[in-house]
């Protein structure tokens, strides 16, 4: 067990090791006090490894937007993600 991953939040880190986007989504919802709505529910099963230190919600979402085929919009405490994650993984 990597205890670093469980206590990292105390130091401003969000660490994901091969976690499904459903887990990342739930973590971001708690971390940023928002509700995230996915247009493509199958994207929730896509897995990622990432480390974010002191990043804003927009910065984290921009990283996913720049590496995946998604767009997002933020309306108050609601985040709407459109498009699909891990399209390239599914084609293999």
KOLGU-4560 file (N, C-alpha, C; in nm, 3 decimals, padded with zeros to 5 digits):
<recs>
<n_xx: 00.085 n_yy: -00.118 n_zz: 00.000 ca_xx: 00.000 ca_yy: 00.000 ca_zz: 00.000 c_xx: 00.088 c_yy: 00.123 c_zz: 00.000 mol: A seq: 1 type: UNK>
<n_xx: 00.060 n_yy: 00.214 n_zz: -00.093 ca_xx: 00.134 ca_yy: 00.339 ca_zz: -00.099 c_xx: 00.066 c_yy: 00.440 c_zz: -00.007 mol: A seq: 2 type: UNK>
<n_xx: 00.116 n_yy: 00.454 n_zz: 00.115 ca_xx: 00.054 ca_yy: 00.547 ca_zz: 00.210 c_xx: 00.065 c_yy: 00.690 c_zz: 00.162 mol: A seq: 3 type: UNK>
<n_xx: 00.165 n_yy: 00.720 n_zz: 00.079 ca_xx: 00.181 ca_yy: 00.854 ca_zz: 00.024 c_xx: 00.052 c_yy: 00.901 c_zz: -00.043 mol: A seq: 4 type: UNK>
<n_xx: -00.013 n_yy: 00.812 n_zz: -00.115 ca_xx: -00.135 ca_yy: 00.848 ca_zz: -00.187 c_xx: -00.250 c_yy: 00.884 c_zz: -00.094 mol: A seq: 5 type: UNK>
<n_xx: -00.250 n_yy: 00.827 n_zz: 00.026 ca_xx: -00.360 ca_yy: 00.850 ca_zz: 00.118 c_xx: -00.342 c_yy: 00.976 c_zz: 00.204 mol: A seq: 6 type: UNK>
<n_xx: -00.219 n_yy: 01.021 n_zz: 00.219 ca_xx: -00.194 ca_yy: 01.141 ca_zz: 00.300 c_xx: -00.150 c_yy: 01.261 c_zz: 00.216 mol: A seq: 7 type: UNK>
<n_xx: -00.135 n_yy: 01.241 n_zz: 00.087 ca_xx: -00.084 ca_yy: 01.346 ca_zz: -00.002 c_xx: -00.171 c_yy: 01.471 c_zz: 00.000 mol: A seq: 8 type: UNK>
<n_xx: -00.302 n_yy: 01.455 n_zz: 00.016 ca_xx: -00.393 ca_yy: 01.570 ca_zz: 00.014 c_xx: -00.357 c_yy: 01.672 c_zz: 00.121 mol: A seq: 9 type: UNK>
<n_xx: -00.296 n_yy: 01.627 n_zz: 00.230 ca_xx: -00.255 ca_yy: 01.720 ca_zz: 00.337 c_xx: -00.151 c_yy: 01.820 c_zz: 00.287 mol: A seq: 10 type: UNK>
<n_xx: -00.077 n_yy: 01.779 n_zz: 00.185 ca_xx: 00.028 ca_yy: 01.865 ca_zz: 00.129 c_xx: -00.011 c_yy: 01.925 c_zz: -00.006 mol: A seq: 11 type: UNK>
<n_xx: -00.141 n_yy: 01.922 n_zz: -00.038 ca_xx: -00.189 ca_yy: 01.984 ca_zz: -00.161 c_xx: -00.178 c_yy: 01.897 c_zz: -00.285 mol: A seq: 12 type: UNK>
<n_xx: -00.158 n_yy: 01.766 n_zz: -00.268 ca_xx: -00.144 ca_yy: 01.674 ca_zz: -00.381 c_xx: -00.270 c_yy: 01.593 c_zz: -00.403 mol: A seq: 13 type: UNK>
<n_xx: -00.304 n_yy: 01.574 n_zz: -00.530 ca_xx: -00.401 ca_yy: 01.472 ca_zz: -00.570 c_xx: -00.320 c_yy: 01.372 c_zz: -00.652 mol: A seq: 14 type: UNK>
<n_xx: -00.316 n_yy: 01.246 n_zz: -00.606 ca_xx: -00.237 ca_yy: 01.144 ca_zz: -00.673 c_xx: -00.329 c_yy: 01.030 c_zz: -00.713 mol: A seq: 15 type: UNK>
<n_xx: -00.320 n_yy: 00.993 n_zz: -00.841 ca_xx: -00.401 ca_yy: 00.883 ca_zz: -00.894 c_xx: -00.309 c_yy: 00.783 c_zz: -00.962 mol: A seq: 16 type: UNK>
<n_xx: -00.311 n_yy: 00.660 n_zz: -00.915 ca_xx: -00.232 ca_yy: 00.553 ca_zz: -00.975 c_xx: -00.327 c_yy: 00.453 c_zz: -01.039 mol: A seq: 17 type: UNK>
<n_xx: -00.339 n_yy: 00.460 n_zz: -01.171 ca_xx: -00.422 ca_yy: 00.367 ca_zz: -01.247 c_xx: -00.565 c_yy: 00.362 c_zz: -01.190 mol: A seq: 18 type: UNK>
<n_xx: -00.624 n_yy: 00.479 n_zz: -01.171 ca_xx: -00.760 ca_yy: 00.490 ca_zz: -01.114 c_xx: -00.861 c_yy: 00.520 c_zz: -01.224 mol: A seq: 19 type: UNK>
<n_xx: -00.981 n_yy: 00.463 n_zz: -01.212 ca_xx: -01.085 ca_yy: 00.496 ca_zz: -01.311 c_xx: -01.127 c_yy: 00.642 c_zz: -01.297 mol: A seq: 20 type: UNK>
<n_xx: -01.172 n_yy: 00.699 n_zz: -01.407 ca_xx: -01.213 ca_yy: 00.839 ca_zz: -01.403 c_xx: -01.327 c_yy: 00.860 c_zz: -01.304 mol: A seq: 21 type: UNK>
<n_xx: -01.408 n_yy: 00.758 n_zz: -01.278 ca_xx: -01.515 ca_yy: 00.770 ca_zz: -01.178 c_xx: -01.456 c_yy: 00.807 c_zz: -01.042 mol: A seq: 22 type: UNK>
<n_xx: -01.342 n_yy: 00.748 n_zz: -01.006 ca_xx: -01.275 ca_yy: 00.779 ca_zz: -00.879 c_xx: -01.217 c_yy: 00.921 c_zz: -00.884 mol: A seq: 23 type: UNK>
<n_xx: -01.155 n_yy: 00.956 n_zz: -00.997 ca_xx: -01.097 ca_yy: 01.090 ca_zz: -01.014 c_xx: -01.207 c_yy: 01.195 c_zz: -01.006 mol: A seq: 24 type: UNK>
<n_xx: -01.319 n_yy: 01.168 n_zz: -01.072 ca_xx: -01.434 ca_yy: 01.259 ca_zz: -01.071 c_xx: -01.482 c_yy: 01.283 c_zz: -00.928 mol: A seq: 25 type: UNK>
<n_xx: -01.501 n_yy: 01.175 n_zz: -00.851 ca_xx: -01.547 ca_yy: 01.187 ca_zz: -00.712 c_xx: -01.447 c_yy: 01.266 c_zz: -00.628 mol: A seq: 26 type: UNK>
<n_xx: -01.318 n_yy: 01.240 n_zz: -00.650 ca_xx: -01.215 ca_yy: 01.312 ca_zz: -00.576 c_xx: -01.218 c_yy: 01.461 c_zz: -00.609 mol: A seq: 27 type: UNK>
<n_xx: -01.230 n_yy: 01.494 n_zz: -00.738 ca_xx: -01.236 ca_yy: 01.635 ca_zz: -00.778 c_xx: -01.362 c_yy: 01.702 c_zz: -00.724 mol: A seq: 28 type: UNK>
<n_xx: -01.473 n_yy: 01.630 n_zz: -00.720 ca_xx: -01.597 ca_yy: 01.688 ca_zz: -00.666 c_xx: -01.578 c_yy: 01.727 c_zz: -00.519 mol: A seq: 29 type: UNK>
<n_xx: -01.513 n_yy: 01.640 n_zz: -00.442 ca_xx: -01.488 ca_yy: 01.672 ca_zz: -00.300 c_xx: -01.384 c_yy: 01.783 c_zz: -00.287 mol: A seq: 30 type: UNK>
<n_xx: -01.276 n_yy: 01.773 n_zz: -00.362 ca_xx: -01.163 ca_yy: 01.866 ca_zz: -00.353 c_xx: -01.205 c_yy: 02.009 c_zz: -00.387 mol: A seq: 31 type: UNK>
<n_xx: -01.285 n_yy: 02.024 n_zz: -00.493 ca_xx: -01.322 ca_yy: 02.157 ca_zz: -00.542 c_xx: -01.465 c_yy: 02.197 c_zz: -00.508 mol: A seq: 32 type: UNK>
<n_xx: -01.538 n_yy: 02.111 n_zz: -00.436 ca_xx: -01.676 ca_yy: 02.138 ca_zz: -00.396 c_xx: -01.764 c_yy: 02.172 c_zz: -00.517 mol: A seq: 33 type: UNK>
<n_xx: -01.763 n_yy: 02.080 n_zz: -00.615 ca_xx: -01.842 ca_yy: 02.095 ca_zz: -00.736 c_xx: -01.914 c_yy: 01.963 c_zz: -00.766 mol: A seq: 34 type: UNK>
<n_xx: -02.009 n_yy: 01.968 n_zz: -00.857 ca_xx: -02.071 ca_yy: 01.847 ca_zz: -00.912 c_xx: -02.028 c_yy: 01.838 c_zz: -01.058 mol: A seq: 35 type: UNK>
<n_xx: -01.979 n_yy: 01.720 n_zz: -01.097 ca_xx: -01.932 ca_yy: 01.700 ca_zz: -01.232 c_xx: -02.029 c_yy: 01.608 c_zz: -01.305 mol: A seq: 36 type: UNK>
<n_xx: -02.072 n_yy: 01.652 n_zz: -01.421 ca_xx: -02.169 ca_yy: 01.578 ca_zz: -01.502 c_xx: -02.100 c_yy: 01.535 c_zz: -01.632 mol: A seq: 37 type: UNK>
<n_xx: -02.106 n_yy: 01.406 n_zz: -01.659 ca_xx: -02.042 ca_yy: 01.349 ca_zz: -01.778 c_xx: -02.144 c_yy: 01.323 c_zz: -01.886 mol: A seq: 38 type: UNK>
<n_xx: -02.119 n_yy: 01.372 n_zz: -02.006 ca_xx: -02.204 ca_yy: 01.341 ca_zz: -02.120 c_xx: -02.192 c_yy: 01.193 c_zz: -02.157 mol: A seq: 39 type: UNK>
<n_xx: -02.070 n_yy: 01.140 n_zz: -02.153 ca_xx: -02.043 ca_yy: 01.001 ca_zz: -02.190 c_xx: -02.011 c_yy: 00.921 c_zz: -02.064 mol: A seq: 40 type: UNK>
<n_xx: -02.110 n_yy: 00.847 n_zz: -02.015 ca_xx: -02.092 ca_yy: 00.769 ca_zz: -01.892 c_xx: -01.987 c_yy: 00.659 c_zz: -01.906 mol: A seq: 41 type: UNK>
<n_xx: -01.964 n_yy: 00.608 n_zz: -02.028 ca_xx: -01.863 ca_yy: 00.503 ca_zz: -02.045 c_xx: -01.723 c_yy: 00.555 c_zz: -02.016 mol: A seq: 42 type: UNK>
<n_xx: -01.704 n_yy: 00.686 n_zz: -02.024 ca_xx: -01.573 ca_yy: 00.746 ca_zz: -01.995 c_xx: -01.534 c_yy: 00.727 c_zz: -01.849 mol: A seq: 43 type: UNK>
<n_xx: -01.629 n_yy: 00.702 n_zz: -01.763 ca_xx: -01.600 ca_yy: 00.685 ca_zz: -01.620 c_xx: -01.512 c_yy: 00.564 c_zz: -01.593 mol: A seq: 44 type: UNK>
<n_xx: -01.509 n_yy: 00.468 n_zz: -01.683 ca_xx: -01.427 ca_yy: 00.348 ca_zz: -01.662 c_xx: -01.284 c_yy: 00.364 c_zz: -01.714 mol: A seq: 45 type: UNK>
<n_xx: -01.254 n_yy: 00.472 n_zz: -01.783 ca_xx: -01.118 ca_yy: 00.496 ca_zz: -01.832 c_xx: -01.024 c_yy: 00.516 c_zz: -01.714 mol: A seq: 46 type: UNK>
<n_xx: -00.906 n_yy: 00.458 n_zz: -01.722 ca_xx: -00.812 ca_yy: 00.468 ca_zz: -01.609 c_xx: -00.697 c_yy: 00.564 c_zz: -01.640 mol: A seq: 47 type: UNK>
<n_xx: -00.649 n_yy: 00.628 n_zz: -01.534 ca_xx: -00.542 ca_yy: 00.727 ca_zz: -01.547 c_xx: -00.449 c_yy: 00.720 c_zz: -01.427 mol: A seq: 48 type: UNK>
<n_xx: -00.326 n_yy: 00.761 n_zz: -01.452 ca_xx: -00.229 ca_yy: 00.787 ca_zz: -01.346 c_xx: -00.188 c_yy: 00.932 c_zz: -01.362 mol: A seq: 49 type: UNK>
<n_xx: -00.197 n_yy: 01.007 n_zz: -01.253 ca_xx: -00.164 ca_yy: 01.150 ca_zz: -01.260 c_xx: -00.131 c_yy: 01.201 c_zz: -01.121 mol: A seq: 50 type: UNK>
<n_xx: -00.056 n_yy: 01.311 n_zz: -01.119 ca_xx: -00.024 ca_yy: 01.381 ca_zz: -00.995 c_xx: -00.047 c_yy: 01.529 c_zz: -01.017 mol: A seq: 51 type: UNK>
<n_xx: -00.128 n_yy: 01.587 n_zz: -00.931 ca_xx: -00.158 ca_yy: 01.730 ca_zz: -00.939 c_xx: -00.121 c_yy: 01.795 c_zz: -00.807 mol: A seq: 52 type: UNK>
<n_xx: -00.043 n_yy: 01.901 n_zz: -00.813 ca_xx: -00.001 ca_yy: 01.973 ca_zz: -00.693 c_xx: -00.053 c_yy: 02.115 c_zz: -00.701 mol: A seq: 53 type: UNK>
<n_xx: -00.139 n_yy: 02.150 n_zz: -00.606 ca_xx: -00.190 ca_yy: 02.288 ca_zz: -00.596 c_xx: -00.245 c_yy: 02.341 c_zz: -00.728 mol: A seq: 54 type: UNK>
<n_xx: -00.320 n_yy: 02.258 n_zz: -00.801 ca_xx: -00.380 ca_yy: 02.299 ca_zz: -00.928 c_xx: -00.525 c_yy: 02.342 c_zz: -00.905 mol: A seq: 55 type: UNK>
<n_xx: -00.567 n_yy: 02.442 n_zz: -00.980 ca_xx: -00.707 ca_yy: 02.482 ca_zz: -00.976 c_xx: -00.790 c_yy: 02.381 c_zz: -01.054 mol: A seq: 56 type: UNK>
<n_xx: -00.920 n_yy: 02.385 n_zz: -01.034 ca_xx: -01.010 ca_yy: 02.297 ca_zz: -01.108 c_xx: -00.990 c_yy: 02.317 c_zz: -01.258 mol: A seq: 57 type: UNK>
<n_xx: -00.984 n_yy: 02.440 n_zz: -01.302 ca_xx: -00.967 ca_yy: 02.469 ca_zz: -01.444 c_xx: -00.835 c_yy: 02.413 c_zz: -01.497 mol: A seq: 58 type: UNK>
<n_xx: -00.729 n_yy: 02.422 n_zz: -01.420 ca_xx: -00.600 ca_yy: 02.369 ca_zz: -01.464 c_xx: -00.606 c_yy: 02.217 c_zz: -01.481 mol: A seq: 59 type: UNK>
<n_xx: -00.671 n_yy: 02.148 n_zz: -01.387 ca_xx: -00.683 ca_yy: 02.002 ca_zz: -01.398 c_xx: -00.768 c_yy: 01.965 c_zz: -01.519 mol: A seq: 60 type: UNK>
<n_xx: -00.881 n_yy: 02.033 n_zz: -01.536 ca_xx: -00.967 ca_yy: 02.005 ca_zz: -01.650 c_xx: -00.898 c_yy: 02.037 c_zz: -01.782 mol: A seq: 61 type: UNK>
<n_xx: -00.816 n_yy: 02.142 n_zz: -01.784 ca_xx: -00.741 ca_yy: 02.175 ca_zz: -01.905 c_xx: -00.643 c_yy: 02.064 c_zz: -01.943 mol: A seq: 62 type: UNK>
<n_xx: -00.584 n_yy: 01.999 n_zz: -01.844 ca_xx: -00.492 ca_yy: 01.889 ca_zz: -01.873 c_xx: -00.568 c_yy: 01.775 c_zz: -01.942 mol: A seq: 63 type: UNK>
<n_xx: -00.686 n_yy: 01.740 n_zz: -01.891 ca_xx: -00.766 ca_yy: 01.637 ca_zz: -01.956 c_xx: -00.812 c_yy: 01.682 c_zz: -02.094 mol: A seq: 64 type: UNK>
<n_xx: -00.851 n_yy: 01.808 n_zz: -02.107 ca_xx: -00.895 ca_yy: 01.859 ca_zz: -02.237 c_xx: -00.782 c_yy: 01.855 c_zz: -02.340 mol: A seq: 65 type: UNK>
<n_xx: -00.661 n_yy: 01.886 n_zz: -02.297 ca_xx: -00.547 ca_yy: 01.891 ca_zz: -02.389 c_xx: -00.496 c_yy: 01.752 c_zz: -02.427 mol: A seq: 66 type: UNK>
<n_xx: -00.530 n_yy: 01.649 n_zz: -02.349 ca_xx: -00.480 ca_yy: 01.515 ca_zz: -02.378 c_xx: -00.590 c_yy: 01.420 c_zz: -02.426 mol: A seq: 67 type: UNK>
<n_xx: -00.713 n_yy: 01.461 n_zz: -02.415 ca_xx: -00.827 ca_yy: 01.377 ca_zz: -02.453 c_xx: -00.921 c_yy: 01.455 c_zz: -02.545 mol: A seq: 68 type: UNK>
<n_xx: -01.024 n_yy: 01.388 n_zz: -02.593 ca_xx: -01.122 ca_yy: 01.452 ca_zz: -02.683 c_xx: -01.242 c_yy: 01.501 c_zz: -02.605 mol: A seq: 69 type: UNK>
<n_xx: -01.217 n_yy: 01.589 n_zz: -02.510 ca_xx: -01.328 ca_yy: 01.642 ca_zz: -02.429 c_xx: -01.328 c_yy: 01.794 c_zz: -02.432 mol: A seq: 70 type: UNK>
<n_xx: -01.441 n_yy: 01.847 n_zz: -02.396 ca_xx: -01.459 ca_yy: 01.989 ca_zz: -02.370 c_xx: -01.529 c_yy: 01.998 c_zz: -02.234 mol: A seq: 71 type: UNK>
<n_xx: -01.520 n_yy: 02.112 n_zz: -02.172 ca_xx: -01.591 ca_yy: 02.129 ca_zz: -02.046 c_xx: -01.639 c_yy: 02.272 c_zz: -02.033 mol: A seq: 72 type: UNK>
<n_xx: -01.738 n_yy: 02.288 n_zz: -01.948 ca_xx: -01.780 ca_yy: 02.424 ca_zz: -01.911 c_xx: -01.813 c_yy: 02.422 c_zz: -01.762 mol: A seq: 73 type: UNK>
<n_xx: -01.785 n_yy: 02.532 n_zz: -01.697 ca_xx: -01.810 ca_yy: 02.546 ca_zz: -01.554 c_xx: -01.918 c_yy: 02.652 c_zz: -01.537 mol: A seq: 74 type: UNK>
<n_xx: -02.025 n_yy: 02.614 n_zz: -01.469 ca_xx: -02.135 ca_yy: 02.706 ca_zz: -01.439 c_xx: -02.156 c_yy: 02.703 c_zz: -01.289 mol: A seq: 75 type: UNK>
<n_xx: -02.096 n_yy: 02.799 n_zz: -01.221 ca_xx: -02.104 ca_yy: 02.801 ca_zz: -01.075 c_xx: -02.034 c_yy: 02.679 c_zz: -01.018 mol: A seq: 76 type: UNK>
<n_xx: -02.111 n_yy: 02.597 n_zz: -00.946 ca_xx: -02.054 ca_yy: 02.476 ca_zz: -00.886 c_xx: -02.087 c_yy: 02.351 c_zz: -00.967 mol: A seq: 77 type: UNK>
<n_xx: -02.125 n_yy: 02.371 n_zz: -01.093 ca_xx: -02.156 ca_yy: 02.260 ca_zz: -01.183 c_xx: -02.052 c_yy: 02.257 c_zz: -01.295 mol: A seq: 78 type: UNK>
<n_xx: -02.000 n_yy: 02.137 n_zz: -01.321 ca_xx: -01.904 ca_yy: 02.118 ca_zz: -01.430 c_xx: -01.966 c_yy: 02.019 c_zz: -01.528 mol: A seq: 79 type: UNK>
<n_xx: -01.966 n_yy: 02.054 n_zz: -01.654 ca_xx: -02.024 ca_yy: 01.969 ca_zz: -01.758 c_xx: -01.912 c_yy: 01.929 c_zz: -01.853 mol: A seq: 80 type: UNK>
<n_xx: -01.890 n_yy: 01.798 n_zz: -01.865 ca_xx: -01.785 ca_yy: 01.746 ca_zz: -01.952 c_xx: -01.852 c_yy: 01.675 c_zz: -02.069 mol: A seq: 81 type: UNK>
<n_xx: -01.817 n_yy: 01.720 n_zz: -02.191 ca_xx: -01.869 ca_yy: 01.657 ca_zz: -02.311 c_xx: -01.754 c_yy: 01.593 c_zz: -02.388 mol: A seq: 82 type: UNK>
<n_xx: -01.787 n_yy: 01.499 n_zz: -02.474 ca_xx: -01.686 ca_yy: 01.426 ca_zz: -02.547 c_xx: -01.655 c_yy: 01.294 c_zz: -02.477 mol: A seq: 83 type: UNK>
<n_xx: -01.552 n_yy: 01.227 n_zz: -02.525 ca_xx: -01.518 ca_yy: 01.094 ca_zz: -02.473 c_xx: -01.374 c_yy: 01.088 c_zz: -02.427 mol: A seq: 84 type: UNK>
<n_xx: -01.355 n_yy: 01.024 n_zz: -02.313 ca_xx: -01.222 ca_yy: 00.996 ca_zz: -02.264 c_xx: -01.173 c_yy: 00.864 c_zz: -02.321 mol: A seq: 85 type: UNK>
<n_xx: -01.047 n_yy: 00.844 n_zz: -02.323 ca_xx: -00.975 ca_yy: 00.722 ca_zz: -02.364 c_xx: -01.023 c_yy: 00.662 c_zz: -02.496 mol: A seq: 86 type: UNK>
<n_xx: -01.055 n_yy: 00.745 n_zz: -02.591 ca_xx: -01.096 ca_yy: 00.694 ca_zz: -02.722 c_xx: -00.988 c_yy: 00.607 c_zz: -02.784 mol: A seq: 87 type: UNK>
<n_xx: -00.864 n_yy: 00.645 n_zz: -02.768 ca_xx: -00.756 ca_yy: 00.569 ca_zz: -02.831 c_xx: -00.738 c_yy: 00.434 c_zz: -02.764 mol: A seq: 88 type: UNK>
<n_xx: -00.761 n_yy: 00.426 n_zz: -02.634 ca_xx: -00.751 ca_yy: 00.298 ca_zz: -02.563 c_xx: -00.857 c_yy: 00.202 c_zz: -02.612 mol: A seq: 89 type: UNK>
<n_xx: -00.977 n_yy: 00.251 n_zz: -02.640 ca_xx: -01.088 ca_yy: 00.166 ca_zz: -02.681 c_xx: -01.068 c_yy: 00.109 c_zz: -02.822 mol: A seq: 90 type: UNK>
<n_xx: -00.994 n_yy: 00.181 n_zz: -02.906 ca_xx: -00.975 ca_yy: 00.138 ca_zz: -03.044 c_xx: -00.876 c_yy: 00.023 c_zz: -03.055 mol: A seq: 91 type: UNK>
<n_xx: -00.791 n_yy: 00.007 n_zz: -02.955 ca_xx: -00.689 ca_yy: -00.099 ca_zz: -02.961 c_xx: -00.749 c_yy: -00.235 c_zz: -02.933 mol: A seq: 92 type: UNK>
</recs>
